[in-house]
Amino acid sequence: MSSMTTVDEVAKTPESTETIFDGILFSFNDETGPVLSVNYSPLNERQAIATIIQGITAVGMTPEVERELFGPIPVPYNQEYRALVYVFRVESSAFIEGRFCSLFLIFKKEMIRFIANVYAMIKSALNVYHDTHLINDTSLREEAVVEIYRNLIANLKFKHHIRTFRINNGITIEFEEQTIMFGNELTVLVDEKAKMIYTYAPRNLPKETRAKALKTIQTLNKYEYQNQFTIKTLSSKKAFVDLLKRNKIQIVG
């Protein structure tokens, strides 16, 4: 086991707008408690250490915990990021039950929706890496941790989507990809790449109905995009139709 490695000391993975994760932390336990060994992430040392302490405290270190994926959890002192925590044990001459270790996958909080879609896949991949890369004390090397991270981001990609909805009596109905239909209700286009939510409502839509629909959109922004998207209301149907055309959305019905 080596001293802590920071992201600046390792060749960085090229940035990609399709990468789910932004970095990884690795810690192992010695006689004094958890030790931050690798910080290959945008977090500074204070944030990384606090994340590890908080994460391990939350999941516990009981002998019954062999390996498991937890989270997302907040990153202390940094509201931009969240973390998944993967805890596991490796063979060790120093610990009868095995040495307790943890990997923390760091990501921007607006990625929670995408993380949820591949959560089971992430857990399965980490189990494989545990079986093949992180087996005992001698295998706890920074190179192995960085290789795991690079493999993960190479295989777990996401694509920004254009999503379209209709909000009817507080109920959100998502259209099939690349289509939309107008009615006497609030119509919505979500541009995930631009982090924009565009809404349009016909002029004769009652004020109360409009307000209820906008509240539904605010809820969607909160829970699916962590309030990271900007909501913009278009009062002109022509402007909304032009937006649809630019994004190659077919109007049906």
N, C-alpha and C positions, 0 to 999 in steps of 0.2 A: 504494500500500500504506500502511496506516495503523498507528498504534500499537495496542498490545494492548487489546482490549475484554474486559471481564469480564461474567459473567452478570448482575450487578447493574445493568449499564449498558444492558441491552437488555430490552425487554418480554418477560417470561417466558411460555413456553407453559403453559397451565393444566395442572396435574398430572392425570394419569389413570392408573388402575391397569392400563390396557390399553396403555400406552406401553412399547415395548421399550427405547428409549434414554433416558438421563438427561442427555445433553449432548454437546457437540462441541468439539474443539480444532482450530485450524488453524495451521499453521506454513509458512514458506517459507524458502528458503536465500538468504543474501546472501554476501558475500565472507568473512565470519567463521564461517559455519555456519548451523544452523537457528535461526530466530527465532519465538518464540511470538507470533502476531498476534491470535488470537481465543481467549478462554477463556470459552465459553458452557456452563458445566458446574458441578457441585458441587465440583470440585477446587480447592484453593487454588493459588496461583502456584507454590509449590515442587513440589507434586505434578504439576501440569500440565507444567512445564518438564522434570522428570525423566521423565515419560511420553514426551514428544516425543524426548528424547535417547535413551532406551532403545529406543523403537520404530524410529527411523531407523537406529540402530546395528544393530539386529537384521535389518532388511530390506536395508540397504545403499543406496548411492546411485550405483550403476554406470550408465553410459550405456545399458546394455541394458534397464534397468528403465524402461519407458515409463509404464505404469500397472498397478496390481495391488492387490488387497485381501489383507491378512494378518491373522493373529490368530485367536482372542483372545490378548492379552498381559496380564500383570499391570500394575497401576498402582502405581508405587513409593510407599511411605509411606501406602498406603491399601488395606487388604485387602478392602474392601467392593466395589470396582469392578474391572472389566476393560475392555479397549479393543480395537476393531478399528482397523487402520491401513490407510488408502487412500492410496497414493503415486501421484503423477502429475507430469507436466511441462507447463509453459505456455510459450508463445512469449515470448522476452525478449531485448532488445538487449544485456543484460549477460552472457548465457550462450549460447554457441554451441549447446550441446545442449538448451537450454531451462532454465528455472528449475525446480528440484526443489521440490515442495510435498507437504504431507501433511495429511490429515484424520484425526482420531482420534474415533471414535464411542464414547462412554463409556456403560457399562451396569453394572447390579448383577450380580455373578457368578452369582447363581442364574438369570439369564436366558440362560445359555449354551445350554440345551436349545432355547429358542425361537429364538435366534440361528441355531443350526445348521439349523433348518427353513427359514429364509428367506435363508440365506447367499448363494446364487446370485442371488436377487432384489435383495439389497442391492448386490452388485457391479454388476449390470446397471444399477440406478438411478444409482449413483455414476458409472458410465461416461457415462450420458446427461447428468448434471449437469456433468461435466467438459467435454463437448462443447458445452454450451449456456450455462453460467454462468461457468466458470473456464477462459478461453481464453488470456489473455495477462496481462502484468503489470498493466495498467490494470483488469482485471476482478477482481483479488484484493482485493475489498472485504469488509468485515465484514458488510454487508447481504446480499451474495450467499451467504456462509457460513451465516448464520442462516436465510436463506430455504431453503437446501438442507436444513438440519436440520429445519425445520418441515414441509417437504414429506415428508421421510422418516417422521417420527413420525405424520404424518397418514395415510400410506398403509401403514405397517407396524404393524399392531395385533396383539395376541395376546389370547386369551381364556383365563381360568383354567378349568381342567377338574377334574371329579371323575373320577378314574381308579380302576378296580378290577382286581385281580390275583389269581391263585392261584399259590402257590409249591409246586411238586411236585418233590422230589428235586433241589433247587437250581435248577430251571428256572422262569423267570418267564413266565407266560402271561397276557396282558392280555385282559380281556373286552371285548366290544363296548360302546360307550358306553351308560351307564345300565342295565347288566345285571350280574348276578353269579350264581354257582352255588356252593353249599356242597359240600364233599367232605371226605375225611379228609386234610386238608392245611391249610396256613396261608392265610388269606384276607385280602386287603389292600384298604383304601380310601385313596386319596390325595386330599386336599383342597388343591389348589394355592393357592387364595385364602387359606386359613387357614394355609398352610404346615405342614400336619399329615399324618402317615402313621399310619393306624389299622390294627392287626393283630388278627386273632382266629384261634385254633386250638382245635379240639375237645380235650376233656380227655384223650382216649385217644391223642392224637398222641405218639409216642415223643419223649423228651427230646432225643435226638440229632437227630432230624428237625426238631424245633422250632428248635433252636439253629442248624442249617444254614440253615433258611428265614429266620430273623432276620438272619443274616449276609448273605444275599442282599439283603434289604431295606436293610441298611446300605450295601451296595455301590450299590444303586439311588439311595439318597439322596446318596451321595458324587458319583457321576458324572453324574446327571441334575439334581440340585438343589444341588450343591456343599455338602452337609452343612448346608443352611440350614433344613431341615424338622425338626420334632420327631416322633419315633417314639413312639407310645403303644399299649400292648398292652391290649386289652379282654378280660378273662377271662370275661365273661358274654356268651353268645350273644344273649340278649335285648337287651343294651345295643348290640351290634353291629348287630342287626336294626333297632333303633330309629334308629341312625345312618344306615343304608341308607334307611329310609323318609323321614327328614328331607331326605335328598339325592335323593329320587325315583329310587332305584335299584331296578330290578325283579329279584326273585329268580326264577331260572329253574331247571328241572330238578327 
